[in-house]
Amino acid sequence: MHSIREVVIVGGGTAGWMAAAALSRFLGNAGTRITVVESDEIGTVGVGEATIPPLIAYNSMLGINEDEFLAATQGTFKLGIEFVDWGDIGERYFHPFGAHGQDVRGVSFHQLYLRERKRRELPDIAEWSMSAVAAALGRYARPGPDARLPLSQLFYAFHFDAGLYALFLRNYAERGGVRRIEGKIVDTRLDGACGHVESVTLADGTTIAGELFVDCSGFRGLLIEQALATGYEDWTKWLPCDRAIAVPTAYQGQPDPFTRSTARPGGWQWRIPLQHRMGNGLVYSSEHLADDDAARLLLDNLEGERLAEPRRLSFTTGRRKLAWNRNVVSLGLSSGFVEPLESTSIHLIQSGIAKLIALFPDRRFNPIERDEYNRQMQDVFEDVRDFIILHYKATRREDSGLWKYCAAMNLPDSLEWKMELWRSKGRLFREGKELFATASWVAVMLGQGIVPDEHEPAADGLEEELVADALDKMRLSYRRMAEHMPTHGEFIARSCAARSLEKP
């Protein structure tokens, strides 16, 4: 009786079509009409070519065939991120997907590693990660549902062309009954009594009414901010980068199964290998690096022939004070922006969609549902924020104003607490957090030189020989498994090669 019948999604792009595809899957047979209002005149940002493992669950939820999806989006596999020059110039480490090693008798692996490295010299902890070892060898194999150790510990995500992904999802959504209306929104009408958005008006005079509006209009926040004046929480004091410049290049050879992030004097450079090109870009602080110097820095450090002119982007890191305000839910850039250092942009969209479906309202718009959604999204955004800040804070670089500022800056209390617990005895508590499990924090902490003073006392309860033997056998098993995998390029060629790249 009170069911919502009209959902209007303002804006297409990755956020809009991810929302449309998911809502059509769950609401399409319930009498709810879903409309996407999109203008070809307004370009999309196209950030987010690298992802993290939860996207696998989103694709599975929609019944999307993984190989078809990768072929349609020029996609490749991603086993983690290689960080270059972040701790100090000349250093590098790998943040892999999945766990490091295996716990022994209830003691966390990283605690055993911390104990053992005091007794003897050990290689980087990445050598106890299935994903990291495979990435280092340029190998990949898809673990099936019945995979056993150590292959079952290989976790993966994707690199893909964001524009092609939006088109792929648009086709999916339209097959599911989603209606697309072309047009530029020029006016928004609010209900005078409750302040809800009633309708939007297009440049040609068309009026589109709705009961629930999903704002995917990008940074401008057409509904959530321009119409409802929700407000924005600025995180620039912790994450000072506010500009990006991106450019694709050609490359030869097989694509690496990982993203690379290289710290530069005024920011950091990304490198994302797709099947048909390399995605490159520089995220930087305009206070510490002039725009022309940033462009020069990026172009001087490219691999391969440039395929297009550089695209520029300005942003303010932070989040909307309310992700859901009145009858408007914001997704993607309209809800906030955390720079793509750990490839979280698409996950934040996915997380918002999942929570919207779980808390989907009716026309009465119970405030408890809206408040719970906002609480959960705030937790997700702030947890991602803290993890990104960690990378900047945990630096020993003193070669530029940016790195000096980051090394000296004050931290959010939540991150300060996590770092102090780690420094004491290597403790990390990630229960109830949907992103960045213990292994992720361990990778960055150790990778950037933050080594705990001690380890947990429980680790001393195991015999030295038992621990040493377990670590050596684990490390060998990961190496042997990786050596038996096909190369990343071979796996793509036989399972998900893009149609335009296939030989006739």
N, C-alpha and C positions, 0 to 999 in steps of 0.2 A: 504493500500500500504506500509505503514511504520510499520505495526504491528509487535510486537515481536513474533517470532514463537518458540524460544527455550529458556526456563528457566531452568537453572541448579542450583540445591540446593546442596551445598557441606556440607555434614554431616547430620545425622539423628537425633536421640534423640528427646526430646520434641520440641525443636525449629524447627528442620528440618521437622518433620511430621506435626506440627501445620501449618507451612507455606505451605507444600504440600497439605494438606487437604483443606485449605482455597483457595489456588490458583486454585486447580482443580475444586472447587465449582463455582468459578467466571470466570475462563478462559478456562475450559475444553472443552466447546462447541464453543469456538471462534477460534479454529485452533492452539492454543498454546500448545506445548508439554512440559510437566514438568517432569524433571528427577532428582531423588535423588541419589547422589553418597554417599555411606555409606560403612564403613569397619567394619566387625565384630571384627577385631583385635583391634580397638580403642574403648575403653569403654566410656560410657557417665557418666557425673557427677552425674545425678540423684537427684539433688537438686530441690526443688520446689514441695514438696508433699502437701503443704498447699496453698490455693488460696484465691482470693478475689472476690466479687460478679460479676464484669464484665465478668468473664468466662461464666456465664449463657448466656450472649448475644452471645458469640462466639459459644457455642454449639447450640443455637437456630438458628443462622445464617447458620450453616451447616445442620440443620434439625436432630440433634442428639437427640435421646430419652434419657432423663435424667436418668431414672431408669436403662436402659440397659448400659449406660455409667458407672454408679456407680457400678453395678454388675460386669462389666468386669474389673474394676480397683481397686476392693476391697475398694470402696470409702465410705466415711461418710460425714455427713453434718457439716458445720462450721458456727457458729454464731458470732464469733469474737475471740479475743485473751485475755487471762488472763495474766497480767504482775505481777510477784512476785519479790519483793526486788529491784525494779528499783528506786523508789524515795528514800527509805531508807530500811535497813534490817528490815523485819517484816511487811512491807506494801505490799498491793496488790490492783490492780484495774483492771477493765475490759474495753477493747476497743471494743465496739460492732459495728456490721454492722447496718446501718440505723440510723434514727434520734433519738434524745432524745426528748421525749414529743411532744407536738404540740404547735405551735405559738398561741398566744392569741391576737386578734385584731391587727395583724400585728407586734407584738413585739416578737422577737425571744425567744424560750423557755429558752435557757441557760441564757439569760438576766433576765428573771423572776425568774429563779432558784437562780441566784447570788443575786438578790434583796431579795428574800424570806429567804435565809439562813442567812442574816443579822438580820432578825426579829425573827427567831426561829431556833432551831436545826433541820437540815434535814439530811436524810440518803444520801449515795452516789448517784450521778446523774444517775448511772447505773440502779437504780430502776425505772427510767422513760424511759427505753429502752425495747422494746418488745423482741429484740434479747438477751439482757443481762439477763433479767428475766427468759426467757426460758432456757438459758444456765445454769444459776445458779441452776435450778431445774432438769437439765438433760433432758429437753423436746424438742420436735421438731414437727412441723406440716408445711407442704408446703403451703404457701399462694397461692391461685389460682389467675387468672387475675381479678376476681370479688370480691376478698377479701375486707372486710370492716375493719375499725378501730376496735380494735387496731392490728388485725392480719396483716393487710396490711402494717404495719410498721416492720414486721419481715423480715429482709434481711439475706441472707445466701450465703455461698460459699461451697467449698468442701475440703476434704482431700482425697488424693488418692496415689496409687503407681505410681510414675513417669514412671517407665519402662513399666508397663502395659498400661499406658495412651499413650505412644509413639506407642506401638504395636496396640492399638485400633485405633489410628489415621492412622497408616500405612495401616491397613486393609481398612479403609474408603477411603484413598487416592488412593490405588491401584484399588479399585472398580471404582473409578472415572477416571481411565486411567493413573495415575501416574506411570512412569517407574522407577524401582529401579535397580541400578547397584552396585554390590558388588566390592569393590576394594579400595586400599589405594592410595591416590594421592601423586605422587613423584615430579611432576613438573607443573609449571603454565606458559603458554605462553601469552605474552602481545603483543598488536598491536603496532608496532614501531612508528606509526604516532600519535595516540591519547592516547596511554597508557592504553586502555581498555583491560580487560582480554578476550582473544580469546578462550582459551581452557585449559583444565587440562588433565594431562597424568597420568595414573594409573601404578602401579608397573609391570603389565603384558604387558605394552606397549600400551594399549588402549587409544585413544585420544577422549575426549568428548568436543565438541564445543558448545558454547552457545552465546546468545546475551545479556541476563541478568543473572547475577550470584547472588545467595543468600548465603551468608557465614554463616553457622550454625556449624562451626568447633570448637566451644568452645573457651577457653581462648587463644589458640595459634593464632586465627585469620588468618587462612591459606591464605586467599585471601586479606582481608581488611588490614591486617598488614604485613604479610610476603611478599606478592606480591606487595602491593601498598604503604606500609610504611605510613599509615595514621596518626599514632601518638595516644597517649593515655593521657587523663587528669586524673592525680592521685589525689584522694580525701583522702589519708591516714591521712593528718593532721587533718581532721574532723572525720574520721571514721577509727580509728587505728587498728581495728581487721583485721587480714590478714590470719588466718588459721581456719579450721573447721575439726572436727572429728565426724563421724556419725556411729551409730550402731543400728540395730533393736532389739526389745525384744518382748517376748510373754507377754500376759496379760490376766487376767480373768475379766469377767463382761462386761457390755455394754460400748461402747466407749463414751467419753465425746463429746458433740457437740461444742468443741472449742479447739483451740491451746493454749498451755501454754508456756510462755517464762519466765525463772527464771534467774535473774542476778546473776552471780558468780564473785568471786574476779578478774578474768582476762578476763571476757567476759560474755556470756549468754548461757543458755541451752534451747534447744527446746524439746517439747513433742507433737507429732502429732499422734492421735489415728486413725488407719485404722480398717477395719473389721477383718483382719487376724493377725495384729501385731501392735506394737507401734513403731513409728519412733522417734529416739532420736539423739541429736547431741549437740555439743558444738562449738560455734563460739568464737574465742579468739584472743588476741593480743600476738604475739610471743615475743614482746618486754617486756611484763609484765607477761607472763606465759610460762614456758618451755614446749616443746611438751610432754615429759613424764609426767609432772605434769598435763597437760591438759587431757591426756588420763586417768590418775588416778582419776582426779576430775569427769570426766564424768562417768566412770565405777562405782565409789563409789556412784553415785546418780541415778542409773537406777532402774526402777521398772520391776520386772520379769526377766525371764531367757534370757540371751543373745543368739540371733539366728545366729549371724555371727561375723566375725572379724571386728574390727573398720576400717573404710575407712577414709583416710586423704585427705585433700584438702588445697592447698595454693592459695591465690588470692590477687589482689590489687584492692581495691574499687575505682571505677571511671568509665569513659566512653570513648569510642573511639571519637576522635576529630571530625570525620565525620562518622555518621552512614551509609551514602550512599556516596561512593567515586567512581567517574567514572561510571562504569556499575556494581558495586558491592554494594549490600545492606547487611548489617550485622544484624543478629538477635540473640537473646540469649546472651550467654557469650562472643561471638565474638564482640558484640557491647558495652559491658560494664558489670559491676557487682556492684550491691548494695546489701549488705548482706540481708539475708531473714528474717529480724526481723519483717517486716509487710507483708510477703508473696507476694512480688511484682515481683518476678522473672518471673513467667509465664505471669503476666499481661504486663510486658514490652515487651515480645515476641508478645503477642496479639495486643498490641498497635502498634507495628512496622508493623505487618501484615496489620492491618486495614488502616494505613496511606499509606502503599505501594499500596494497592488496590485502595485507593482514589486518589493517585497521580501516578498511573501506567504509565510508560513511553512508548514511541515507540522507534524505532531504532535511532531516531535523538537525544534522550536524552537531552531534553530541560533543560538547567541549572536551570530555575526557579522552575521546579518540584523537582529537587534534593535539591535545597536550602531550599524550603519550608518544605520538609521532614526532613531535618537536623535541621531546626529551631524548628519544632514541637517536634522532639524526644529529642532535648536538653532541652526544657521546661519540658517535662515529667520526664526525668532523674533527672533534678535539683530539681523539686518539690518533687519527692520521696526522693532524698538525704536530703533535708532540714527536711522532716518529720522524717527520721531516726535519723538525728543528734539531733533533739529535745529530743529524749528519753535519749541520752547519756548526753546531756548538763543539762537537768532538773533532776539532781541527787544531793542528799545531802550526799551521801556515801563518806567516807574518809578512808575506810578500805584497800585500795590497790592503787598501783600506777596508774592503768588504770582509776579508778573513780576520783582520784584527778586530773589527766590530763584532763579528759573530763569536769569536773566542771569548770576548769580554762581556757579552750581553747577559742580562738577567733572564731567567727562564720562567715559564709557567710553573706554578707550584706542583702540578701533577707530574711534570717531567723531572723537576728537581728531585722529587721523592723517588721516582724510578731509578734515577742515576745514582743516588746515594745508596739505595738498597743493593744495586749492582756492585758498586765500588767496595762495599763491605765484604760480602761473601758470594757475589755472583748470583744473587737472587732476583728472579723476575716472576711476576704474578700476572698471568694473562687470562685467567678464567673469566668467561662472560664477554670477552672481546672478540669481535668477528674477524678482525684483521690483524695481521702481523703477530704471529704466534711467537713463543719464546725463541725459536731458532732465528727469526728475523732480527730480533733485538741483540741476540748473541753475535750474529754476523757483523752487525754494524759496530757494536761496542768493541769487540776484539779487533775487527778490521781497521778501526781508526785509533787503536792503541789504548783503549780504556780497559785495563786488566785489573780484576779485583785484587784486593789485598790478601784475601784468603778464599777458601772454598767452604762449602757446607760441611759441618762435622760428620754428617752421615756418610760422606764419601770416604772417610777414613776407616769406616767399618768393614770395608772389603779388602781382601788380601791383595798385596801388590801384584803377585803373579797372575791372579785372576783378571785384574783390571788391564794389565799390560797385554795379556794374551787376547782378551776380548777386543781391545782397541786395534791390535795388529790384524786380527782376523776380519774385523769389520772393514778396515781400510782396504785390505786386499780384495774382499768380495765386491766392493764398489768398483774398483779398478777393473777387475776381470769382467764384470757385467758390462761396463761401458765399452770395453774393447770388443765385445761381441755384438754391439749394436751397429746398425747401418749408420752411415754418415747422415747428417741432417738433410743434405741435398738429395741423397738417395731415397730417404724416406718420403720426402715431399714429391719427388718425381714419380714414385709408384703409388702414391695414395691421394694426393690433393693438389697436383700441379694445376695452376690456373690455365683455363682453356686457351687463352691467347698465347701461352708459352708452350703448349703441347706441340710436338712434331706432327706434321700431317701424315 
